[in-house]
Amino acid sequence: MNSREQYTPGPANIARLQKDRVPGGQEKWTLVVVKDLPHPPQKVWEAITDPAHLREWAPFDADGSLGSAGNTVKLTTVGAPQLHVTETTVTRAEAPELLEYKWGDFDMRWQLEPSELGTRLTLWTNIGRPYVAMGAAGWQICFDVLDRHLSGTPIGRMVGPETMKHSGFQRLHADYAKQFGVEMPSWTKNA
């Protein structure tokens, strides 16, 4: 049995949901995922901005560095049913503390704070309410894979439909759905 087969995500406790009102009275949902990593901020910064590192853990590939404001980068979603490529311009890059850009329709804001352990990594991303539990489960697994990658014990990127079949994903998805008060879409219950 390899390390990926032995991988089991921890409890559904690193994500929360934030609801804001936007002009016109509509609700905007933001998923906030926080993970303490035993790695220095500069090392984590490289992992969230460098295309070679992103290929090891992120749900998208980047054709260039996300590490400088003004960089225009194509992001290709991994595991999507059809090719899905979006172009983004990095709007903020304050190494190794703050990174902002869009991934398709998703606003992505990453904050890195030094901590006793190493780095507290926080991601804010907007998401449709029906998908908040799925997003929380997916990002939690991505953050676990990131941690293993940076620790030198990689288990390989886990994203898309194949990850949805993993029992750990199913458990996280169900637990976050309960926490956030959303129903799991019927098509995910047998994924």
Order of alpha helices (4+ residues) and beta strands (2+ residues): alpha-beta-beta-alpha-alpha-beta-beta-beta-beta-beta-beta-beta-alpha-alpha-alpha-alpha
